[in-house]
């Protein structure tokens, strides 16, 4: 699960470098959802 979070954040950073901020913002939100879900599973 943590690998997926890293992959999503890496894609978001790449999009920001390409000035595709809207798509990057969507990926950052998706990454946060994945991180929250993973944190809830561990507890």
PDB file with one MODEL, atoms N, CA, C and O in Angstrom:
MODEL        1
ATOM      1  N   UNK A   1       0.819  -1.202   0.000  1.00  0.00           N
ATOM      2  CA  UNK A   1       0.000   0.000   0.000  1.00  0.00           C
ATOM      3  C   UNK A   1       0.863   1.267   0.000  1.00  0.00           C
ATOM      4  O   UNK A   1       0.562   2.233  -0.702  1.00  0.00           O
ATOM      5  N   UNK A   2       1.932   1.250   0.791  1.00  0.00           N
ATOM      6  CA  UNK A   2       2.793   2.435   0.848  1.00  0.00           C
ATOM      7  C   UNK A   2       3.468   2.703  -0.488  1.00  0.00           C
ATOM      8  O   UNK A   2       3.743   3.853  -0.831  1.00  0.00           O
ATOM      9  N   UNK A   3       3.734   1.636  -1.244  1.00  0.00           N
ATOM     10  CA  UNK A   3       4.360   1.800  -2.559  1.00  0.00           C
ATOM     11  C   UNK A   3       3.438   2.599  -3.472  1.00  0.00           C
ATOM     12  O   UNK A   3       3.898   3.456  -4.227  1.00  0.00           O
ATOM     13  N   UNK A   4       2.137   2.319  -3.405  1.00  0.00           N
ATOM     14  CA  UNK A   4       1.173   3.039  -4.240  1.00  0.00           C
ATOM     15  C   UNK A   4       1.200   4.534  -3.909  1.00  0.00           C
ATOM     16  O   UNK A   4       1.144   5.369  -4.812  1.00  0.00           O
ATOM     17  N   UNK A   5       1.286   4.876  -2.614  1.00  0.00           N
ATOM     18  CA  UNK A   5       1.350   6.276  -2.192  1.00  0.00           C
ATOM     19  C   UNK A   5       2.563   6.961  -2.805  1.00  0.00           C
ATOM     20  O   UNK A   5       2.461   8.078  -3.311  1.00  0.00           O
ATOM     21  N   UNK A   6       3.697   6.297  -2.760  1.00  0.00           N
ATOM     22  CA  UNK A   6       4.928   6.875  -3.309  1.00  0.00           C
ATOM     23  C   UNK A   6       4.808   7.062  -4.817  1.00  0.00           C
ATOM     24  O   UNK A   6       5.241   8.082  -5.352  1.00  0.00           O
ATOM     25  N   UNK A   7       4.224   6.083  -5.504  1.00  0.00           N
ATOM     26  CA  UNK A   7       4.043   6.196  -6.959  1.00  0.00           C
ATOM     27  C   UNK A   7       3.162   7.390  -7.312  1.00  0.00           C
ATOM     28  O   UNK A   7       3.471   8.142  -8.237  1.00  0.00           O
ATOM     29  N   UNK A   8       2.066   7.564  -6.578  1.00  0.00           N
ATOM     30  CA  UNK A   8       1.139   8.667  -6.862  1.00  0.00           C
ATOM     31  C   UNK A   8       1.811  10.012  -6.612  1.00  0.00           C
ATOM     32  O   UNK A   8       1.675  10.931  -7.419  1.00  0.00           O
ATOM     33  N   UNK A   9       2.539  10.135  -5.495  1.00  0.00           N
ATOM     34  CA  UNK A   9       3.187  11.419  -5.203  1.00  0.00           C
ATOM     35  C   UNK A   9       4.284  11.724  -6.212  1.00  0.00           C
ATOM     36  O   UNK A   9       4.507  12.886  -6.552  1.00  0.00           O
ATOM     37  N   UNK A  10       4.969  10.699  -6.692  1.00  0.00           N
ATOM     38  CA  UNK A  10       6.002  10.911  -7.709  1.00  0.00           C
ATOM     39  C   UNK A  10       5.375  11.419  -9.010  1.00  0.00           C
ATOM     40  O   UNK A  10       5.918  12.318  -9.652  1.00  0.00           O
ATOM     41  N   UNK A  11       4.239  10.845  -9.395  1.00  0.00           N
ATOM     42  CA  UNK A  11       3.527  11.307 -10.592  1.00  0.00           C
ATOM     43  C   UNK A  11       3.077  12.753 -10.421  1.00  0.00           C
ATOM     44  O   UNK A  11       3.184  13.551 -11.352  1.00  0.00           O
ATOM     45  N   UNK A  12       2.576  13.093  -9.240  1.00  0.00           N
ATOM     46  CA  UNK A  12       2.114  14.456  -8.981  1.00  0.00           C
ATOM     47  C   UNK A  12       3.271  15.444  -9.098  1.00  0.00           C
ATOM     48  O   UNK A  12       3.113  16.519  -9.677  1.00  0.00           O
ATOM     49  N   UNK A  13       4.422  15.090  -8.556  1.00  0.00           N
ATOM     50  CA  UNK A  13       5.589  15.970  -8.646  1.00  0.00           C
ATOM     51  C   UNK A  13       6.021  16.154 -10.099  1.00  0.00           C
ATOM     52  O   UNK A  13       6.397  17.254 -10.502  1.00  0.00           O
ATOM     53  N   UNK A  14       5.969  15.079 -10.882  1.00  0.00           N
ATOM     54  CA  UNK A  14       6.318  15.180 -12.305  1.00  0.00           C
ATOM     55  C   UNK A  14       5.369  16.120 -13.033  1.00  0.00           C
ATOM     56  O   UNK A  14       5.803  16.918 -13.863  1.00  0.00           O
ATOM     57  N   UNK A  15       4.075  16.034 -12.730  1.00  0.00           N
ATOM     58  CA  UNK A  15       3.094  16.907 -13.376  1.00  0.00           C
ATOM     59  C   UNK A  15       3.342  18.366 -13.003  1.00  0.00           C
ATOM     60  O   UNK A  15       3.191  19.257 -13.839  1.00  0.00           O
ATOM     61  N   UNK A  16       3.723  18.611 -11.749  1.00  0.00           N
ATOM     62  CA  UNK A  16       4.014  19.988 -11.338  1.00  0.00           C
ATOM     63  C   UNK A  16       5.197  20.544 -12.122  1.00  0.00           C
ATOM     64  O   UNK A  16       5.197  21.711 -12.512  1.00  0.00           O
ATOM     65  N   UNK A  17       6.196  19.712 -12.347  1.00  0.00           N
ATOM     66  CA  UNK A  17       7.349  20.165 -13.128  1.00  0.00           C
ATOM     67  C   UNK A  17       6.942  20.513 -14.552  1.00  0.00           C
ATOM     68  O   UNK A  17       7.539  21.385 -15.183  1.00  0.00           O
ATOM     69  N   UNK A  18       5.925  19.827 -15.050  1.00  0.00           N
ATOM     70  CA  UNK A  18       5.441  20.090 -16.408  1.00  0.00           C
ATOM     71  C   UNK A  18       4.376  21.191 -16.423  1.00  0.00           C
ATOM     72  O   UNK A  18       3.764  21.460 -17.457  1.00  0.00           O
ATOM     73  N   UNK A  19       4.161  21.823 -15.266  1.00  0.00           N
ATOM     74  CA  UNK A  19       3.181  22.893 -15.107  1.00  0.00           C
ATOM     75  C   UNK A  19       1.741  22.438 -15.338  1.00  0.00           C
ATOM     76  O   UNK A  19       0.896  23.222 -15.770  1.00  0.00           O
ATOM     77  N   UNK A  20       1.474  21.185 -15.052  1.00  0.00           N
ATOM     78  CA  UNK A  20       0.107  20.658 -15.133  1.00  0.00           C
ATOM     79  C   UNK A  20      -0.456  20.605 -13.710  1.00  0.00           C
ATOM     80  O   UNK A  20      -0.704  19.535 -13.155  1.00  0.00           O
ATOM     81  N   UNK A  21      -0.649  21.799 -13.141  1.00  0.00           N
ATOM     82  CA  UNK A  21      -0.970  21.893 -11.716  1.00  0.00           C
ATOM     83  C   UNK A  21      -2.336  21.316 -11.357  1.00  0.00           C
ATOM     84  O   UNK A  21      -2.509  20.772 -10.266  1.00  0.00           O
ATOM     85  N   UNK A  22      -3.300  21.428 -12.257  1.00  0.00           N
ATOM     86  CA  UNK A  22      -4.631  20.904 -11.937  1.00  0.00           C
ATOM     87  C   UNK A  22      -4.595  19.384 -11.781  1.00  0.00           C
ATOM     88  O   UNK A  22      -5.144  18.838 -10.824  1.00  0.00           O
ATOM     89  N   UNK A  23      -3.946  18.709 -12.728  1.00  0.00           N
ATOM     90  CA  UNK A  23      -3.838  17.254 -12.635  1.00  0.00           C
ATOM     91  C   UNK A  23      -2.985  16.847 -11.432  1.00  0.00           C
ATOM     92  O   UNK A  23      -3.277  15.857 -10.760  1.00  0.00           O
ATOM     93  N   UNK A  24      -1.933  17.617 -11.170  1.00  0.00           N
ATOM     94  CA  UNK A  24      -1.069  17.313 -10.023  1.00  0.00           C
ATOM     95  C   UNK A  24      -1.856  17.432  -8.722  1.00  0.00           C
ATOM     96  O   UNK A  24      -1.722  16.594  -7.830  1.00  0.00           O
ATOM     97  N   UNK A  25      -2.675  18.471  -8.616  1.00  0.00           N
ATOM     98  CA  UNK A  25      -3.495  18.651  -7.417  1.00  0.00           C
ATOM     99  C   UNK A  25      -4.429  17.473  -7.199  1.00  0.00           C
ATOM    100  O   UNK A  25      -4.626  17.031  -6.067  1.00  0.00           O
ATOM    101  N   UNK A  26      -4.999  16.969  -8.274  1.00  0.00           N
ATOM    102  CA  UNK A  26      -5.881  15.802  -8.182  1.00  0.00           C
ATOM    103  C   UNK A  26      -5.105  14.591  -7.655  1.00  0.00           C
ATOM    104  O   UNK A  26      -5.610  13.838  -6.822  1.00  0.00           O
ATOM    105  N   UNK A  27      -3.879  14.410  -8.143  1.00  0.00           N
ATOM    106  CA  UNK A  27      -3.071  13.278  -7.681  1.00  0.00           C
ATOM    107  C   UNK A  27      -2.664  13.428  -6.220  1.00  0.00           C
ATOM    108  O   UNK A  27      -2.628  12.440  -5.486  1.00  0.00           O
ATOM    109  N   UNK A  28      -2.352  14.665  -5.783  1.00  0.00           N
ATOM    110  CA  UNK A  28      -2.005  14.872  -4.374  1.00  0.00           C
ATOM    111  C   UNK A  28      -3.191  14.488  -3.487  1.00  0.00           C
ATOM    112  O   UNK A  28      -3.012  13.849  -2.450  1.00  0.00           O
ATOM    113  N   UNK A  29      -4.402  14.878  -3.899  1.00  0.00           N
ATOM    114  CA  UNK A  29      -5.594  14.517  -3.116  1.00  0.00           C
ATOM    115  C   UNK A  29      -5.766  13.004  -3.069  1.00  0.00           C
ATOM    116  O   UNK A  29      -6.085  12.438  -2.023  1.00  0.00           O
ATOM    117  N   UNK A  30      -5.551  12.354  -4.214  1.00  0.00           N
ATOM    118  CA  UNK A  30      -5.666  10.894  -4.280  1.00  0.00           C
ATOM    119  C   UNK A  30      -4.637  10.241  -3.356  1.00  0.00           C
ATOM    120  O   UNK A  30      -4.946   9.268  -2.668  1.00  0.00           O
ATOM    121  N   UNK A  31      -3.421  10.772  -3.343  1.00  0.00           N
ATOM    122  CA  UNK A  31      -2.367  10.229  -2.481  1.00  0.00           C
ATOM    123  C   UNK A  31      -2.747  10.354  -1.010  1.00  0.00           C
ATOM    124  O   UNK A  31      -2.493   9.444  -0.222  1.00  0.00           O
ATOM    125  N   UNK A  32      -3.358  11.485  -0.637  1.00  0.00           N
ATOM    126  CA  UNK A  32      -3.778  11.668   0.753  1.00  0.00           C
ATOM    127  C   UNK A  32      -4.863  10.670   1.141  1.00  0.00           C
ATOM    128  O   UNK A  32      -4.861  10.148   2.255  1.00  0.00           O
ATOM    129  N   UNK A  33      -5.784  10.408   0.225  1.00  0.00           N
ATOM    130  CA  UNK A  33      -6.839   9.423   0.496  1.00  0.00           C
ATOM    131  C   UNK A  33      -6.219   8.048   0.718  1.00  0.00           C
ATOM    132  O   UNK A  33      -6.604   7.333   1.642  1.00  0.00           O
ATOM    133  N   UNK A  34      -5.262   7.678  -0.125  1.00  0.00           N
ATOM    134  CA  UNK A  34      -4.585   6.382   0.014  1.00  0.00           C
ATOM    135  C   UNK A  34      -3.856   6.315   1.356  1.00  0.00           C
ATOM    136  O   UNK A  34      -3.919   5.298   2.047  1.00  0.00           O
ATOM    137  N   UNK A  35      -3.169   7.388   1.723  1.00  0.00           N
ATOM    138  CA  UNK A  35      -2.420   7.405   2.987  1.00  0.00           C
ATOM    139  C   UNK A  35      -3.358   7.280   4.180  1.00  0.00           C
ATOM    140  O   UNK A  35      -3.067   6.546   5.124  1.00  0.00           O
ATOM    141  N   UNK A  36      -4.481   7.992   4.145  1.00  0.00           N
ATOM    142  CA  UNK A  36      -5.441   7.906   5.255  1.00  0.00           C
ATOM    143  C   UNK A  36      -6.014   6.503   5.366  1.00  0.00           C
ATOM    144  O   UNK A  36      -6.141   5.964   6.466  1.00  0.00           O
ATOM    145  N   UNK A  37      -6.360   5.912   4.230  1.00  0.00           N
ATOM    146  CA  UNK A  37      -6.924   4.562   4.237  1.00  0.00           C
ATOM    147  C   UNK A  37      -5.905   3.574   4.806  1.00  0.00           C
ATOM    148  O   UNK A  37      -6.255   2.714   5.614  1.00  0.00           O
ATOM    149  N   UNK A  38      -4.651   3.698   4.384  1.00  0.00           N
ATOM    150  CA  UNK A  38      -3.603   2.802   4.879  1.00  0.00           C
ATOM    151  C   UNK A  38      -3.395   2.978   6.379  1.00  0.00           C
ATOM    152  O   UNK A  38      -3.204   1.996   7.097  1.00  0.00           O
ATOM    153  N   UNK A  39      -3.432   4.217   6.856  1.00  0.00           N
ATOM    154  CA  UNK A  39      -3.243   4.480   8.284  1.00  0.00           C
ATOM    155  C   UNK A  39      -4.386   3.858   9.082  1.00  0.00           C
ATOM    156  O   UNK A  39      -4.161   3.306  10.159  1.00  0.00           O
ATOM    157  N   UNK A  40      -5.598   3.942   8.566  1.00  0.00           N
ATOM    158  CA  UNK A  40      -6.746   3.365   9.265  1.00  0.00           C
ATOM    159  C   UNK A  40      -6.673   1.845   9.305  1.00  0.00           C
ATOM    160  O   UNK A  40      -7.114   1.233  10.278  1.00  0.00           O
ATOM    161  N   UNK A  41      -6.127   1.233   8.273  1.00  0.00           N
ATOM    162  CA  UNK A  41      -6.005  -0.222   8.227  1.00  0.00           C
ATOM    163  C   UNK A  41      -5.024  -0.702   9.293  1.00  0.00           C
ATOM    164  O   UNK A  41      -5.224  -1.758   9.893  1.00  0.00           O
ATOM    165  N   UNK A  42      -3.968   0.069   9.529  1.00  0.00           N
ATOM    166  CA  UNK A  42      -2.939  -0.347  10.484  1.00  0.00           C
ATOM    167  C   UNK A  42      -3.419  -0.278  11.931  1.00  0.00           C
ATOM    168  O   UNK A  42      -2.871  -0.962  12.795  1.00  0.00           O
ATOM    169  N   UNK A  43      -4.441   0.546  12.208  1.00  0.00           N
ATOM    170  CA  UNK A  43      -4.892   0.695  13.598  1.00  0.00           C
ATOM    171  C   UNK A  43      -6.090  -0.157  13.918  1.00  0.00           C
ATOM    172  O   UNK A  43      -6.578  -0.136  15.048  1.00  0.00           O
TER     173      UNK A  43
ENDMDL
END
